[in-house]
Amino acid sequence: MKSALRLIFAACLVFLAASSLPAANKTPSENAYVSVTNIASSVGMSVKKSEADGHVRYTLSSKWSTVELEEGSPVCRVNDVQLHLSAAPVSRGTLLYMMRSDYKKTIEPLLLPQKFAPAPDLKTIVIDPGHGGRDDGAQNKAAGIKEKVMTLDLATRLKTQLEERGYRVLVTRTKDEFIELPDRPAYAAKVKADLFISLHFNASTDTSVFGAETYILPPAGRPASSNSTYDQSPVAGNRFDEWNVIAAYYVQRELVNTLGAADRGVRRARFAVLRPLSCPGMLVESGYVSNRTECAKIAQSAYRDKIATAIANAVDAYSRTVRRVQSAQ
């Protein structure tokens, strides 16, 4: 009997999961999905459909912005910057639909930041050099590179540049010491930070992988880009979902444009340093030390200066958006 009940319960779960997805011959639920045509109409953009290599693409365009969506792909582009959605858009009939939460939490803040007033202040910035002490982070032993050393060096360079631009800047560590993950966002809360930037360098077992990526929290109830099984309940950092994506977009854009780095996109993850944040924040992976070519760049002082410049330029761009929204409040 217990075995039979378990089978019935499992079948119910499968049914419920399947029922939340749009059937191939049905229009997706208006509550969960929104058509790209309706999105374009609401923000004054035109829509162009195209096909190439068997992929159906929709491009939304206005005088100021371009949004590119592809059927079946969770990666979209806003003004040529990659952003990862929580679900791939789907075609039904002649229309393309995307998750309403993806539009509200990823696309709309970039197109209409004024809708998310009041804008946060931007006076105090906390920089968090990843790892430290007994935690070396990612390594390239052949090149003698440790992530903890590179992040601290980058934090020092970024702090200098931001202070020269008039920001109050504090760091979670100023030397090679281990700091527990919860203590990093706690420090940001203690000093009443307006923006939190955690600095990292990445590594992969696939040494061909390279490029920059910027991480922010997934919206509550939505999966991480890696399909993580973390609890999807709301966390403190979700209060800033819209401003998280605005800030991260600018950082990713500048890393790609300034460094010429491969664009691996704005991604979503429930990292421990992001979940409890009391202000907008992100985790920045500026390159892969596991890739020989990219590691050689990261090892150069001049290249780390360029990374710092890219992030500082992004903070300035974010600041301009904040001030523009504040002035209209």
Residue pairs with C-beta under 8 A, 6 or more apart in sequence:
20 32
22 28
22 29
22 33
22 90
22 92
22 97
24 92
26 92
27 92
27 93
27 97
28 90
28 92
28 97
31 100
32 99
32 100
32 101
33 90
33 97
33 98
33 99
33 100
34 97
34 98
34 99
34 100
34 103
35 95
35 96
35 97
36 47
36 58
36 60
36 69
36 89
36 95
36 96
36 97
36 98
37 47
37 95
37 96
39 45
39 60
39 98
39 103
39 107
40 46
40 47
40 60
43 60
43 62
43 108
43 111
43 112
44 62
45 60
45 61
45 62
45 65
45 67
46 60
46 61
46 62
47 58
47 59
47 60
48 58
48 59
48 61
49 56
49 57
49 58
49 96
50 56
50 57
50 58
50 59
51 57
55 70
55 71
55 72
55 73
56 70
56 71
56 91
56 96
57 68
57 69
57 70
57 71
58 68
58 69
58 70
58 71
58 89
58 96
59 66
59 67
59 68
59 69
60 66
60 67
60 68
60 69
61 67
65 78
65 79
65 110
65 111
66 77
66 78
66 79
66 80
67 76
67 77
67 78
67 107
67 111
68 76
68 77
68 78
69 76
69 89
69 96
69 98
70 76
70 88
70 89
71 88
71 89
71 90
71 91
71 96
72 88
72 89
72 90
73 88
73 89
74 84
74 85
74 86
74 87
74 88
74 225
75 82
75 83
75 84
75 85
75 265
76 82
76 83
76 85
76 89
76 106
76 107
77 83
78 107
78 110
78 111
78 249
79 253
81 249
81 252
81 253
81 256
81 263
81 265
81 266
82 252
82 263
82 264
82 265
82 266
83 106
83 107
83 245
83 249
83 265
83 266
84 225
84 265
84 266
84 267
84 268
85 98
85 99
85 102
85 106
86 99
86 101
86 102
86 218
86 219
86 222
86 223
86 268
87 98
87 99
87 102
89 96
89 97
89 98
89 99
90 96
90 97
90 98
91 97
101 219
101 221
101 222
105 219
105 222
105 241
105 242
105 245
106 245
108 115
108 242
109 115
109 116
109 241
109 242
109 243
109 245
109 246
110 245
110 246
110 249
113 119
113 242
113 246
113 321
113 324
113 325
114 324
114 325
114 328
116 242
116 243
116 325
117 325
117 326
117 328
117 329
118 325
118 326
118 329
119 243
119 321
119 322
119 323
119 325
119 326
119 329
120 194
120 195
120 240
120 243
120 279
120 280
120 322
121 194
121 322
122 167
122 194
122 195
122 315
122 318
122 319
122 322
123 167
123 168
123 194
124 167
124 168
124 169
124 170
124 191
124 192
124 193
124 194
124 195
125 162
125 167
125 168
125 169
125 170
125 193
125 194
125 195
125 196
125 197
125 315
126 169
126 170
126 171
126 172
126 187
126 188
126 191
126 193
126 195
126 196
126 197
127 155
127 158
127 159
127 162
127 169
127 170
127 171
127 172
127 197
127 199
128 155
128 171
128 172
128 173
128 184
128 188
128 196
128 197
128 198
128 199
128 273
129 148
129 151
129 152
129 154
129 155
129 171
129 172
129 173
129 199
130 137
130 147
130 148
130 151
130 198
130 199
130 200
130 201
130 283
131 137
131 147
131 148
131 151
131 200
132 148
132 151
132 152
132 173
132 175
132 176
132 177
132 178
132 179
133 148
133 176
133 177
133 178
133 179
134 178
135 148
135 178
136 146
136 147
136 148
137 146
137 147
137 148
137 151
137 200
137 201
138 146
138 147
138 200
138 201
138 202
138 203
138 289
138 290
139 145
139 146
139 147
139 203
139 289
140 203
140 289
140 290
140 292
140 295
143 289
143 292
143 295
143 296
143 299
145 289
145 295
145 298
145 299
147 200
147 201
147 203
147 289
148 176
149 176
150 201
150 289
150 298
150 304
151 199
151 200
151 201
152 173
152 174
152 175
152 176
153 304
154 199
154 286
154 304
154 307
154 308
155 171
155 199
156 171
157 304
157 305
157 307
157 308
158 169
158 197
158 199
158 307
158 308
158 311
158 312
159 169
159 171
160 308
161 308
161 309
161 312
162 169
162 312
162 315
163 169
165 312
165 315
165 316
167 315
170 187
170 191
170 193
172 179
172 183
172 184
172 187
172 188
173 179
181 272
181 273
182 272
182 276
184 198
184 273
185 196
185 273
185 274
185 275
185 276
185 277
185 278
185 281
186 276
188 196
188 277
188 278
188 279
188 281
189 276
189 277
189 278
189 279
193 278
193 279
194 279
194 280
195 247
195 279
195 280
195 281
195 315
195 318
196 273
196 277
196 279
196 280
196 281
196 282
197 251
197 281
197 282
197 284
197 311
198 271
198 273
198 274
198 281
198 282
198 283
198 284
199 284
199 286
200 283
200 284
200 285
200 286
201 285
201 286
201 287
201 288
201 289
201 298
202 213
202 285
202 287
202 288
202 289
202 290
203 288
203 289
203 290
204 288
204 290
204 291
205 290
206 290
207 290
207 291
207 292
208 291
209 288
209 290
209 291
210 261
210 262
210 287
210 288
210 291
210 293
210 294
211 261
211 262
211 263
211 264
211 287
211 288
211 294
212 252
212 255
212 256
212 259
212 261
212 262
212 263
212 264
212 284
212 285
212 286
212 287
213 252
213 264
213 265
213 266
213 267
213 285
214 248
214 251
214 252
214 255
214 265
214 266
214 267
214 282
214 283
214 284
214 285
215 248
215 266
215 267
215 268
215 269
215 271
215 274
215 282
215 283
215 284
215 285
216 241
216 244
216 245
216 248
216 266
216 267
216 268
216 274
216 281
216 282
216 283
217 235
217 237
217 238
217 241
217 244
217 268
217 269
217 270
217 271
217 274
217 275
218 224
218 225
218 232
218 268
218 269
218 270
219 238
219 241
220 232
220 233
220 234
220 235
220 238
221 232
221 233
221 234
222 232
222 268
223 232
223 268
224 230
224 267
224 268
224 269
224 270
225 267
225 268
225 269
226 267
226 269
228 269
228 270
230 270
231 270
235 270
235 275
235 276
236 275
236 276
236 277
236 278
237 244
237 274
237 275
237 276
237 277
237 281
240 277
240 279
240 280
240 281
243 280
244 280
244 281
244 282
245 266
246 280
246 318
246 321
247 280
247 281
247 282
247 314
247 315
247 318
248 266
248 282
249 266
250 314
250 315
250 317
250 318
250 321
251 282
251 284
251 310
251 311
251 314
252 263
252 265
252 266
253 314
253 317
254 310
254 311
254 313
254 314
254 317
255 261
255 284
255 286
255 307
255 310
255 311
255 314
256 262
256 263
257 310
258 306
258 307
258 309
258 310
258 313
259 286
259 287
259 303
259 306
259 307
259 310
261 286
261 287
264 285
269 283
271 283
273 281
273 283
274 281
274 282
274 283
284 311
286 298
286 307
287 294
287 295
287 297
287 298
287 307
288 294
288 295
289 295
289 298
297 303
298 304
